[in-house]
């Protein structure tokens, strides 16, 4: 009888602890056909911009408050939107080459949220691990959520991911061919 009581008490305790620490985490799947990433890179003589498709992703909420998430970018889709014809084709090919993102060897890039802090109603400061070309480094993301859409903005230092082409951090005498190390990403995530 003592064993039965001990087993019953233990089962009740496990059930209580499980119930007490269960959260209302709601995972929202990113709708990849409605979501995209816009990039903008800067050089001494101007800038270029374009898009990258999102392959997959999810955002985690607890009682409608963002608590985590991740998304994967399909780097084979990186392209420029500010050029046309031959110049667009050359830039798009160069971005996919080993000089930049090496998409044949590294077809995806990934961002995983590691810390989420609310900074106001519907706005968050997110620390995330960004992986590009197999290298991972932390980034800070400003993220806002409105309804079923989230917008994440961040600056990325490409040199942390071995994207060195045209960088004055690695090459001298580039003059007007220099490309700045930081570029902007804006991710529009629909869920």
Phi and psi restraints in degrees (value plus and minus 20) as a CYANA .aco file:
   2 UNK   PHI     -80.3   -40.3
   2 UNK   PSI     -61.8   -21.8
   3 UNK   PHI     -82.3   -42.3
   3 UNK   PSI     -60.3   -20.3
   4 UNK   PHI     -83.2   -43.2
   4 UNK   PSI     -62.4   -22.4
   5 UNK   PHI     -86.7   -46.7
   5 UNK   PSI     -64.2   -24.2
   6 UNK   PHI     -80.1   -40.1
   6 UNK   PSI     -64.4   -24.4
   7 UNK   PHI     -84.0   -44.0
   7 UNK   PSI     -62.0   -22.0
   8 UNK   PHI     -84.5   -44.5
   8 UNK   PSI     -62.4   -22.4
   9 UNK   PHI     -85.1   -45.1
   9 UNK   PSI     -63.6   -23.6
  10 UNK   PHI     -82.3   -42.3
  10 UNK   PSI     -63.7   -23.7
  11 UNK   PHI     -83.0   -43.0
  11 UNK   PSI     -61.5   -21.5
  12 UNK   PHI     -84.6   -44.6
  12 UNK   PSI     -60.0   -20.0
  13 UNK   PHI     -84.8   -44.8
  13 UNK   PSI     -65.1   -25.1
  14 UNK   PHI     -81.7   -41.7
  14 UNK   PSI     -64.2   -24.2
  15 UNK   PHI     -82.8   -42.8
  15 UNK   PSI     -62.2   -22.2
  16 UNK   PHI     -83.0   -43.0
  16 UNK   PSI     -67.9   -27.9
  17 UNK   PHI     -84.0   -44.0
  17 UNK   PSI     -61.4   -21.4
  18 UNK   PHI     -81.2   -41.2
  18 UNK   PSI     -66.4   -26.4
  19 UNK   PHI     -86.1   -46.1
  19 UNK   PSI     -59.5   -19.5
  20 UNK   PHI     -86.9   -46.9
  20 UNK   PSI     -53.6   -13.6
  21 UNK   PHI    -124.9   -84.9
  21 UNK   PSI     -12.2    27.8
  22 UNK   PHI     -99.1   -59.1
  22 UNK   PSI     111.5   151.5
  23 UNK   PHI    -123.4   -83.4
  23 UNK   PSI     145.8   185.8
  24 UNK   PHI    -112.0   -72.0
  24 UNK   PSI      33.0    73.0
  25 UNK   PHI     -91.3   -51.3
  25 UNK   PSI     106.3   146.3
  26 UNK   PHI    -136.2   -96.2
  26 UNK   PSI      96.7   136.7
  27 UNK   PHI    -114.1   -74.1
  27 UNK   PSI     101.4   141.4
  28 UNK   PHI    -125.4   -85.4
  28 UNK   PSI     103.5   143.5
  29 UNK   PHI     -99.6   -59.6
  29 UNK   PSI     113.4   153.4
  30 UNK   PHI     -93.2   -53.2
  30 UNK   PSI     111.3   151.3
  31 UNK   PHI    -102.3   -62.3
  31 UNK   PSI      82.1   122.1
  32 UNK   PHI     -86.0   -46.0
  32 UNK   PSI     -49.6    -9.6
  33 UNK   PHI     -94.9   -54.9
  33 UNK   PSI     -35.3     4.7
  34 UNK   PHI    -130.6   -90.6
  34 UNK   PSI     -23.0    17.0
  35 UNK   PHI    -131.2   -91.2
  35 UNK   PSI     136.2   176.2
  36 UNK   PHI    -181.8  -141.8
  36 UNK   PSI     145.2   185.2
  37 UNK   PHI    -135.5   -95.5
  37 UNK   PSI     112.8   152.8
  38 UNK   PHI    -128.7   -88.7
  38 UNK   PSI     112.0   152.0
  39 UNK   PHI    -135.6   -95.6
  39 UNK   PSI     134.2   174.2
  40 UNK   PHI    -164.7  -124.7
  40 UNK   PSI     101.5   141.5
  41 UNK   PHI    -132.1   -92.1
  41 UNK   PSI     130.1   170.1
  42 UNK   PHI    -140.8  -100.8
  42 UNK   PSI     122.8   162.8
  43 UNK   PHI    -153.8  -113.8
  43 UNK   PSI     150.2   190.2
  44 UNK   PHI     -76.0   -36.0
  44 UNK   PSI     -58.3   -18.3
  45 UNK   PHI    -115.4   -75.4
  45 UNK   PSI     -10.8    29.2
  46 UNK   PHI     131.3   171.3
  46 UNK   PSI    -162.8  -122.8
  47 UNK   PHI    -175.5  -135.5
  47 UNK   PSI     146.5   186.5
  48 UNK   PHI    -156.5  -116.5
  48 UNK   PSI     134.2   174.2
  49 UNK   PHI    -164.2  -124.2
  49 UNK   PSI     142.9   182.9
  50 UNK   PHI    -194.3  -154.3
  50 UNK   PSI    -181.5  -141.5
  51 UNK   PHI    -151.5  -111.5
  51 UNK   PSI     142.8   182.8
  52 UNK   PHI    -158.8  -118.8
  52 UNK   PSI     113.4   153.4
  53 UNK   PHI     -96.3   -56.3
  53 UNK   PSI     129.0   169.0
  54 UNK   PHI    -114.7   -74.7
  54 UNK   PSI     107.3   147.3
  55 UNK   PHI    -103.9   -63.9
  55 UNK   PSI     -60.7   -20.7
  56 UNK   PHI    -183.2  -143.2
  56 UNK   PSI     146.2   186.2
  57 UNK   PHI     153.6   193.6
  57 UNK   PSI     143.8   183.8
  58 UNK   PHI    -174.9  -134.9
  58 UNK   PSI     130.5   170.5
  59 UNK   PHI    -139.1   -99.1
  59 UNK   PSI     121.3   161.3
  60 UNK   PHI    -128.7   -88.7
  60 UNK   PSI     112.7   152.7
  61 UNK   PHI    -147.2  -107.2
  61 UNK   PSI     127.5   167.5
  62 UNK   PHI    -145.7  -105.7
  62 UNK   PSI      91.4   131.4
  63 UNK   PHI      31.5    71.5
  63 UNK   PSI      27.6    67.6
  64 UNK   PHI      48.6    88.6
  64 UNK   PSI      -8.3    31.7
  65 UNK   PHI    -126.3   -86.3
  65 UNK   PSI     107.8   147.8
  66 UNK   PHI     -81.9   -41.9
  66 UNK   PSI     111.1   151.1
  67 UNK   PHI    -144.7  -104.7
  67 UNK   PSI     -34.7     5.3
  68 UNK   PHI     159.0   199.0
  68 UNK   PSI    -195.5  -155.5
  69 UNK   PHI     137.9   177.9
  69 UNK   PSI     158.0   198.0
  70 UNK   PHI    -185.7  -145.7
  70 UNK   PSI     137.6   177.6
  71 UNK   PHI    -173.4  -133.4
  71 UNK   PSI     134.9   174.9
  72 UNK   PHI    -137.3   -97.3
  72 UNK   PSI     111.8   151.8
  73 UNK   PHI    -122.3   -82.3
  73 UNK   PSI     117.5   157.5
  74 UNK   PHI    -107.2   -67.2
  74 UNK   PSI      75.7   115.7
  75 UNK   PHI     -86.5   -46.5
  75 UNK   PSI     -38.5     1.5
  76 UNK   PHI     -88.6   -48.6
  76 UNK   PSI     -33.1     6.9
  77 UNK   PHI    -116.2   -76.2
  77 UNK   PSI     -19.6    20.4
  78 UNK   PHI     -78.3   -38.3
  78 UNK   PSI     112.3   152.3
  79 UNK   PHI    -174.0  -134.0
  79 UNK   PSI     143.7   183.7
  80 UNK   PHI    -116.5   -76.5
  80 UNK   PSI     127.0   167.0
  81 UNK   PHI    -136.6   -96.6
  81 UNK   PSI     -21.5    18.5
  82 UNK   PHI    -120.9   -80.9
  82 UNK   PSI     -19.8    20.2
  83 UNK   PHI    -145.2  -105.2
  83 UNK   PSI     145.2   185.2
  84 UNK   PHI    -156.9  -116.9
  84 UNK   PSI     142.1   182.1
  85 UNK   PHI      42.1    82.1
  85 UNK   PSI    -158.0  -118.0
  86 UNK   PHI     -79.3   -39.3
  86 UNK   PSI     -60.9   -20.9
  87 UNK   PHI     -87.4   -47.4
  87 UNK   PSI     -58.6   -18.6
  88 UNK   PHI     -83.2   -43.2
  88 UNK   PSI     -67.1   -27.1
  89 UNK   PHI     -80.1   -40.1
  89 UNK   PSI     -61.4   -21.4
  90 UNK   PHI     -84.9   -44.9
  90 UNK   PSI     -66.5   -26.5
  91 UNK   PHI     -85.5   -45.5
  91 UNK   PSI     -65.0   -25.0
  92 UNK   PHI     -78.9   -38.9
  92 UNK   PSI     -63.4   -23.4
  93 UNK   PHI     -84.5   -44.5
  93 UNK   PSI     -59.8   -19.8
  94 UNK   PHI     -86.9   -46.9
  94 UNK   PSI     -61.1   -21.1
  95 UNK   PHI     -81.1   -41.1
  95 UNK   PSI     -53.9   -13.9
  96 UNK   PHI    -101.3   -61.3
  96 UNK   PSI     -34.8     5.2
  97 UNK   PHI     -96.3   -56.3
  97 UNK   PSI     153.9   193.9
  98 UNK   PHI     -85.6   -45.6
  98 UNK   PSI     -41.3    -1.3
  99 UNK   PHI     -78.7   -38.7
  99 UNK   PSI     -53.8   -13.8
 100 UNK   PHI    -135.7   -95.7
 100 UNK   PSI    -113.0   -73.0
 101 UNK   PHI    -122.2   -82.2
 101 UNK   PSI     -24.1    15.9
 102 UNK   PHI      27.4    67.4
 102 UNK   PSI      33.1    73.1
 103 UNK   PHI     -86.6   -46.6
 103 UNK   PSI     -40.8    -0.8
 104 UNK   PHI     -83.8   -43.8
 104 UNK   PSI     -59.0   -19.0
 105 UNK   PHI    -112.2   -72.2
 105 UNK   PSI     -50.2   -10.2
 106 UNK   PHI    -146.3  -106.3
 106 UNK   PSI      57.4    97.4
 107 UNK   PHI     -91.9   -51.9
 107 UNK   PSI     -34.0     6.0
 108 UNK   PHI    -152.2  -112.2
 108 UNK   PSI     138.6   178.6
 109 UNK   PHI    -147.8  -107.8
 109 UNK   PSI     132.1   172.1
 110 UNK   PHI    -159.0  -119.0
 110 UNK   PSI     123.3   163.3
 111 UNK   PHI    -143.2  -103.2
 111 UNK   PSI     107.8   147.8
 112 UNK   PHI    -143.4  -103.4
 112 UNK   PSI     101.9   141.9
 113 UNK   PHI     -90.2   -50.2
 113 UNK   PSI     111.3   151.3
 114 UNK   PHI    -131.5   -91.5
 114 UNK   PSI     -43.0    -3.0
 115 UNK   PHI    -172.5  -132.5
 115 UNK   PSI     113.7   153.7
 116 UNK   PHI    -146.1  -106.1
 116 UNK   PSI     106.0   146.0
 117 UNK   PHI    -148.1  -108.1
 117 UNK   PSI     104.4   144.4
 118 UNK   PHI     -88.1   -48.1
 118 UNK   PSI     114.4   154.4
 119 UNK   PHI    -136.3   -96.3
 119 UNK   PSI     -20.0    20.0
 120 UNK   PHI     148.2   188.2
 120 UNK   PSI    -197.0  -157.0
 121 UNK   PHI     -86.0   -46.0
 121 UNK   PSI     100.3   140.3
 122 UNK   PHI      49.2    89.2
 122 UNK   PSI     -10.6    29.4
 123 UNK   PHI    -144.6  -104.6
 123 UNK   PSI     127.1   167.1
 124 UNK   PHI    -162.3  -122.3
 124 UNK   PSI     131.5   171.5
 125 UNK   PHI    -127.4   -87.4
 125 UNK   PSI      98.4   138.4
 126 UNK   PHI    -133.8   -93.8
 126 UNK   PSI     110.4   150.4
 127 UNK   PHI    -117.2   -77.2
 127 UNK   PSI     112.5   152.5
 128 UNK   PHI    -160.5  -120.5
 128 UNK   PSI     137.3   177.3
 129 UNK   PHI    -116.8   -76.8
 129 UNK   PSI      99.6   139.6
 130 UNK   PHI    -125.7   -85.7
 130 UNK   PSI     108.3   148.3
 131 UNK   PHI    -134.7   -94.7
 131 UNK   PSI     100.0   140.0
 132 UNK   PHI    -153.3  -113.3
 132 UNK   PSI     115.1   155.1
 133 UNK   PHI      33.0    73.0
 133 UNK   PSI      16.9    56.9
 134 UNK   PHI      55.9    95.9
 134 UNK   PSI     -16.9    23.1
 135 UNK   PHI    -130.0   -90.0
 135 UNK   PSI     117.0   157.0
 136 UNK   PHI    -136.5   -96.5
 136 UNK   PSI     113.6   153.6
 137 UNK   PHI    -165.8  -125.8
 137 UNK   PSI     130.5   170.5
 138 UNK   PHI     -95.0   -55.0
 138 UNK   PSI     127.2   167.2
 139 UNK   PHI    -155.0  -115.0
 139 UNK   PSI     138.7   178.7
 140 UNK   PHI    -130.0   -90.0
 140 UNK   PSI     110.1   150.1
 141 UNK   PHI    -140.8  -100.8
 141 UNK   PSI     113.1   153.1
 142 UNK   PHI    -113.8   -73.8
 142 UNK   PSI     104.6   144.6
 143 UNK   PHI    -151.6  -111.6
 143 UNK   PSI     115.7   155.7
 144 UNK   PHI    -146.2  -106.2
 144 UNK   PSI     126.1   166.1
 145 UNK   PHI    -144.6  -104.6
 145 UNK   PSI     106.7   146.7
 146 UNK   PHI    -155.5  -115.5
 146 UNK   PSI      93.4   133.4
 147 UNK   PHI      42.8    82.8
 147 UNK   PSI    -140.9  -100.9
 148 UNK   PHI    -127.4   -87.4
 148 UNK   PSI      11.1    51.1
 149 UNK   PHI    -156.3  -116.3
 149 UNK   PSI     118.6   158.6
 150 UNK   PHI    -143.5  -103.5
 150 UNK   PSI     121.7   161.7
 151 UNK   PHI    -142.8  -102.8
 151 UNK   PSI     103.4   143.4
 152 UNK   PHI    -134.3   -94.3
 152 UNK   PSI     111.9   151.9
 153 UNK   PHI    -145.7  -105.7
 153 UNK   PSI     121.4   161.4
 154 UNK   PHI    -181.0  -141.0
 154 UNK   PSI     140.1   180.1
 155 UNK   PHI    -125.4   -85.4
 155 UNK   PSI     118.1   158.1
 156 UNK   PHI    -140.6  -100.6
 156 UNK   PSI     108.8   148.8
 157 UNK   PHI    -108.6   -68.6
 157 UNK   PSI      83.1   123.1
 158 UNK   PHI     -83.2   -43.2
 158 UNK   PSI     -43.6    -3.6
 159 UNK   PHI     -87.3   -47.3
 159 UNK   PSI     -42.1    -2.1
 160 UNK   PHI     -90.7   -50.7
 160 UNK   PSI     -32.5     7.5
 161 UNK   PHI    -137.2   -97.2
 161 UNK   PSI       0.7    40.7
 162 UNK   PHI      41.6    81.6
 162 UNK   PSI      14.2    54.2
 163 UNK   PHI    -124.1   -84.1
 163 UNK   PSI      70.9   110.9
 164 UNK   PHI    -124.7   -84.7
 164 UNK   PSI     -33.3     6.7
 165 UNK   PHI     -72.9   -32.9
 165 UNK   PSI     107.2   147.2
 166 UNK   PHI      50.9    90.9
 166 UNK   PSI      -7.6    32.4
 167 UNK   PHI    -106.2   -66.2
 167 UNK   PSI     107.6   147.6
 168 UNK   PHI     -90.6   -50.6
 168 UNK   PSI     -30.9     9.1
 169 UNK   PHI     -91.9   -51.9
 169 UNK   PSI     -39.7     0.3
 170 UNK   PHI    -143.0  -103.0
 170 UNK   PSI     -41.7    -1.7
 171 UNK   PHI    -147.9  -107.9
 171 UNK   PSI     120.3   160.3
 172 UNK   PHI    -116.2   -76.2
 172 UNK   PSI     143.6   183.6
 173 UNK   PHI      39.1    79.1
 173 UNK   PSI      13.0    53.0
 174 UNK   PHI     -98.9   -58.9
 174 UNK   PSI     -46.8    -6.8
 175 UNK   PHI      27.7    67.7
 175 UNK   PSI    -140.9  -100.9
 176 UNK   PHI     -99.5   -59.5
 176 UNK   PSI     -16.1    23.9
 177 UNK   PHI    -116.6   -76.6
 177 UNK   PSI     -19.3    20.7
 178 UNK   PHI     -88.0   -48.0
 178 UNK   PSI     121.1   161.1
 179 UNK   PHI    -137.4   -97.4
 179 UNK   PSI     109.9   149.9
 180 UNK   PHI     -86.5   -46.5
 180 UNK   PSI     129.3   169.3
 181 UNK   PHI     -89.3   -49.3
 181 UNK   PSI     -54.3   -14.3
 182 UNK   PHI    -111.5   -71.5
 182 UNK   PSI     120.6   160.6
 183 UNK   PHI    -152.6  -112.6
 183 UNK   PSI     140.2   180.2
 184 UNK   PHI    -118.1   -78.1
 184 UNK   PSI     122.9   162.9
 185 UNK   PHI    -145.6  -105.6
 185 UNK   PSI     116.4   156.4
 186 UNK   PHI    -148.6  -108.6
 186 UNK   PSI      96.7   136.7
 187 UNK   PHI    -124.6   -84.6
 187 UNK   PSI     101.6   141.6
 188 UNK   PHI    -122.3   -82.3
 188 UNK   PSI      90.4   130.4
 189 UNK   PHI    -130.7   -90.7
 189 UNK   PSI      97.9   137.9
 190 UNK   PHI    -124.0   -84.0
 190 UNK   PSI     112.5   152.5
